[in-house]
Amino acid sequence: MRPKAVCLSSGGLDSTVAAAKAKDDGFEIHIFHVLYGQKAERREKRAVEEIGGALGAAEVRFVRTDLFCGLTPLTTAEAPIPSGDEVEIESPTSTPSTWVYCRNLVFGSMAAAYAEAMGAESIFVGFNAEEGRSYPDNRPEFVDRFNFLLEKSVASFSRPPKIVAPLVHLLKPDIVRLGSELGAPMELTWSCYREGDLHCGECEACQHRRFGFLEAGVVDPTEYR
């Protein structure tokens, strides 16, 4: 019997490559996605369903929370999302306004609870060095401290699941190259912060995505507006 891994998925590039790595490592993968009122919720959900099918996931599970509604531009209908030159890509000097407060801590805890309940030994996440430049919850220190906390958080009869972040030291071009090597279904992923049928091409996530494919020398399968 294969070991189980919960793959925390946004429907985006990074978490999909991480899930493909879990599959390549021999895990039975269970995709876990949180609906939190994000503007791209409908499109992300569709991407997660398609990615789960392409990777042969044993399960695709959705959970919902309204905790973040109205707290960030990603979850506030009338709030603008920074675009174009408003976005700092190469050398960010601060955490952008698109930061969702303690999101990885909250989502990681939800995924950990599910992993403990189902006996999964690992929780694969797409944390990476590119986003670690701006977001503290993508850095190796966050992973290490979260795993330490997990050891104290599960029932005494359980083996604690462990956060696995295979991309934590990789920048976007490296992630694209790895995804290509693993055969990850990158063409199914949705990175854009906005809703729609096509990526906007201008928000922070889209700019990172375009840069990643360009610098990796891999054909970008994405259609942009």
N, C-alpha and C positions, 0 to 999 in steps of 0.2 A: 504493500500500500504506500502510495506516495505521500510525503509530508504535505501539509496544507499551508498555504500562505494567503493572507488577506492583502489585497492590493488596493491601497487607497488611491482612487482615481478621480481626476478632475475632468477627464475626457481630453486632456491636452497632451502635448508631445512628451513632456518629461515623465509623467506618471505612466504613460503607455509604454515607453521604453523600459521603465523600471518593471512593469508587469511582464513584458516580454523577457526580461532578464530572469524573473522568477520562474517563468515557464521553462526557459532554457536551462535553469539550474535544477529542474526536475520536480518542481512543486506543482501540486494541484492548486490552481489559482481561483480565488473567490474575489470578484471585483466589488468594491465598496465605494459608493458615491454619495455625497451629502448635497441635498438640495437646500439652499439657505437663502433663497430669494434673490439670487444673483441675476443680473440682467440677461445673461446668456443661458439661463437655466434650461429652457426648452431645447436649445441646440446642444448643450453639454450632455443632457440626458440621452438624446439620440446618439451622440458620439459614443458615450459609454456603452450603450446597448450594442452598437455595431462592433466596437472594439472587443467587448466580451465574447461576441460570437466568433470574431476572427481569431482570437487567441484560444478558443475552446475552453473558456472559463466554466468551471463547475456550477457557478452561480454569479448572477449580477444582482447586487442588493442596493436598494435606495433607501435612505433615511432622510427625514426632513426636520429642520429646525428654523424657527423664526427669530432666533436670538440676535442675528446680525441685521435684520431688516431696518433700514433707515439710518444705519450707523456709518456707512461708507458709500462712496460714489458707485461702487459695484452693486449695491443693494438699495439705492435711492433713485427712484424714477427720474426726478427732476434734476439730479446732480450730474454735471458734465464729467466725462471721462477724459483725462489728459490725452492729447494726440499730437502727432507731428513733433515739432521742435520743443513742445512743452515737456517732452519725455527725455530724461537723461538715461542713455543706454550704456555708454562705455565707462564712464566714471561718475556714478551717482554720488551726490553729496549729502543726500538725506533719504529717508524712507518715503516713498511716494504716497500721495493721497489715496491711492487704490489699496493701501494696506488694510487688511481685514483683521481686526483686533484679536490676537491670540488664536488665529484660525487653525494653525497646525497643531497647537496644543489641544484645542477642543476636538478637532477632527481625529487627531491621533488617539485621543482618549476613547472616542467612540469606536474607532476601529479596533483598539486594544480590548475593549469590553467584548466586542463581537468575537475577536480572535480567541480570547480566553474561553468563552462559552462554547465555541465549536472545536476547540482543541488545536487551533492553528499555532504553529511555532514561530511564524515570522509575519511581519507586517511590512510589505514593500512600499516604499514611498519615492516620489520623484524629486526630493530635495536636491539642489544642485548649486554649484559654485557661482553660476551666473546670477541666480536670484539671491544667493547668499550675500552678494555685494550690497543689496538694498534691504533684504528681509532677514532679520536675525534668526527666525525660525527655520531657516534653510541651511544652517551652518553645522559643522561636525559637533560643536559643543552642545547644541540643542539635542542632537541625536543621542550623544553620550549621557546627558543628564536625564533625558526622557527614559532611556533604558534603565538607568539606575533607579528611577522612580518606579518603573514597572515591576522591578524585583520586590518592591515593598507594597505593591498594589493588588496582587492577585491572591486568591485563596491559598491557604497553606498547603493544600493537596495538589495544587496546580503548578505546572512548569510555566514560568512567565513567558509570554510571547516577547519577541524582540523586534524593534524597529530596524529594518535593513534599508540603507540608503545607498544603492550602488552608484548613484550619479553625484554624490555629494562633493566630489573633487573635480567634477567636469564642467566645462563651459558649454554653451549651446552647440557650437560646431562639433565638439567631441560627442555630445549626446546624439546628434543627428548621425554621425558616423557609426556609433554603436547601434543605434536603431536600425540602420541599413544592414549592418552585419548580422543582426539578430532576426531580420525579416519582420520587424515590428510594423504593424499596420498604420504607419504615420499618415497615410493619405486619408484615414478615417478620423483623425484627431481634430479637435476644435480648440484653438488657443485664444480666440478673440474675446475681449471683455464685453463686446456688444452682441446683441441678438441679430439674427439675419441668416440668409442663405449663403452669404459669402463673408470671408474675413474682411474686416475694414481696412487692414493693412497699415493703420496709423496709430493704434493704441500701443501701449508698452509691450503687451504680450505679442502682438503681431510683429512689431519691430524686432523683438528678440528672435522670433521664429524666422523671419525673412533673413536676418543676419546669419542665423545658424546654418540654414541650408546653403546660403551663398558662400560662406567661409568654409564649409565642409566640402564643397564641390559636389554636392548631391542635388539632383534635380528636385526642385520644390514642387510637390504635387498640389499645392494650395492655390485656390482661386481667390484673388483679392478684388475688392470693388474697384 
